[in-house]
Amino acid sequence: MTTPGPAAGGPPQPGPLAPGPLAPGPAAGAGRVSEPVSTYRVQVRPDFDLAATADIVDYLASLGVSHLYSAPLLAAAPGSAHGYDVVDHGAVNPELGGEKGLVGLVERLRGAGMGLVVDIVPNHVGVAVPEANAAWWSVLREGPESPYAGWFDIDWSRGRLALPVLAGDPDAPDAPDPLDALELVDGELRYDGHRFPVRPGSPETTPREAHQAQHYELVPACRGNAEVNYRRFGAVSTLAALRVQDPEVFDATHAELLRWCREGWVDGIRVDHLDGLADPAGYLRRLREAVPGAWLVVEKILKPGERPADWPVEGNTGYEAGDEVCGLFVDPAGEPPLTAMAPDLPWHEVARVARYEAATTLLAAELARMGRLAPDVPDATLALAQVASRFPVYRAYLPDTGALDWALRETYARRPDLGGTLAALMPRLRDPDGELAVRFQQFTGAVVAKGVEDTALYRWTRFVARNEVGGSPDRFSVGADEFHAATAARHRRWPRTMTTLSTHDTKRSEDVRARLAVLAELPGQWLQAQARWSSAAPLPDQALSRLLWQTVAGTWPISRERLRSYLLKAAREASTRTSWDSPGEVFELELCSVVDAVYDDPGLRADVEAFAARIAPDGWSNSLGQKLLQLAMPGVPDVYQGTEVWDNSLVDPDNRRPVDFGARRALLSRLDAGWLPPVDESGAAKLLLVSRVLRLRRRASHRFSGYAPVPARGPAAGHLVAFDRGGVVAVATRLPARLRQRGGWGDTYLPLRDGTWTDALTGASFTGRAPRVADLLSRYPVALLVCS
């Protein structure tokens, strides 16, 4: 479809209907450079557009990256900083440089021998600016008669389409009526900068009367979660979900993407928010048929042991791999003392309560819609919310009913009073073709995302290094045997899946988590420091206080503005003392004053600086270790923009800050001139590691075709983790603080096959079948050994 724009003397008009089924053309994927060996994620956005991205291609090629992995490139809402609010599936975002910019980027990539992976958003579109989205504008104007009405999942039984845009709370005493601010201008309704169409044939009337005659109704934003009658992305009312299961909608919304594939511009596709679709497996089969040669991965969070139905994809985006890698560097001995000082409810109960809150408040409209599908079942909405709150994974994939049956049993055990209701709902929830079952599968994914990722992870703060997307905070650490078993299983099942440590969705960067992992090795020292800091700058909310001080320890030095912004967001997400809907002004001022004390109290600041300096070197060791394992392990490793050196980013939007690529170029040039940097605050050691592993994987991918653990021998064997990929052995240090306390490696050695082994990081060579670990790791806490 074409993005509508202002028309002289009248309202913007929607563009023509998007094309139908694609005509036959060259095989999708023709002209591809190769399947990705590694990717580098770039947050392409208006202030770092396609031309700016093209300008860093030579740097990424030098880094060893095989494919640039881009944020969504289709036309998004005006000014969008992320691209997930697509408004026009038929055009490259003009704010990024349009098709000319994309072609220029592809030419630059091909010239460097690289390829392109793009992120797509099949689940929803942006509707915050109606005039920018031709399909949505048409639906608002023509209602159920719009040719686009079938694109959206709208419940027209309400009568009109509810748009939650009005300010204020009309139920508050003496509250003004926001509809008094409506204007009728140039044949459009206007409200507070928003533009809305007027249905054909509407009489010339007052703004309030004109509003009454439309297919839509403007309602207070504060009531949106309960009143919207269109399916959304989670609880975001400015993102309206698409019925992409309809072949016509699929064809129309994918035509431009598939053209890119036919032209040979795109080599791989990352599918965002798969769990929101009505039929994920059917969608992926259709996409695979359209792009048989493309590398496909899906944004899918898997819980330990979860195995969804076979999908025609290379894998997912790697959250569980990152969780296992990070957990490997956490000392399990730290769990008892840290748990004793965080007397919260058990994690599973905190998560259940938060999921139930999300189901019944943020997603109340979706819950009520499901209840209307079972009008003959008493307490249906209550039972559905209870089952969703106990769902063990994000969603079921019927006809596999394992997760659903588990949640039903758990609900019955805790709420036997709902037994009759659950029995009546069970056959309907198990029916893959039933509307209630389809909607419930979509609903539970949103409940987990909002309840766990965006709420419970901010409430349960025992040890926030493990409070991460794709993980579970009560899984304190990961043992070496567990890590090897999970990695070997992934190699067998999804050898070409993506792996990652940091993404645009992670709660904190890989390097912040790596430094926080040190706290588990030094729980006594940490708890004493936390007590001193809490005494100097007390905060009444103990869970948030723990989050604050761990954040300070993990990110220092961090600017006052970044820390304040993060803590305010965290407090509102936790929604215990303040929230997005009802900000607690007094509490937020108190929170900001505590943050200010970190910078303005000389004694507190000196203590923070000293403690951060004490744990930073061990954090760097952990960072190098986990990065080496992620880059060398089975799968296609992704590097999130900027994280090739130390990065202390926190949750979005903090992790979307501009990246200084000039500084990284300069460091890489020094490394290529022969400099072996120290492990220090510059982060050059991490850049050395990233560039050497990626270059080796790109030029010698055959050496990364297997997987076998290489166990160390000797007194400090437990502090080493190593694996052989088939002639390349990755070696990393674990638990560096305890290793130092025990006096180092001693006589620990690493059994290797006969041959000469060269460390790709330092150039040092080793012969013999049992080199001493102290020799292998004399310069860095990691090594990448290549057999010759």
PyMOL commands that set and color helices and strands:
alter all, ss='L'
color gray80, all
select helices_A, chain A and resi 50-54+57-63+94-96+98-111+130-132+134-145+149-151+156-158+178-181+207-212+221-227+247-263+274-276+280-290+319-328+332-340+347-362+364-371+380-389+402-414+416-429+435-459+464-466+480-493+510-521+523-536+542-555+560-574+585-600+602-632+654-656+661-672+684-699+701-704+717-719+736-741+773-776
alter helices_A, ss='H'
color red, helices_A
select strands_A, chain A and resi 39-42+67-70+74-76+86-92+115-120+124-126+161-166+183-185+188-191+194-197+216-220+232-233+236-241+268-271+295-298+315-316+498-499+636-640+708-709+720-724+728-733+756-759+765-767+782-787
alter strands_A, ss='S'
color yellow, strands_A
deselect
rebuild
show_as cartoon
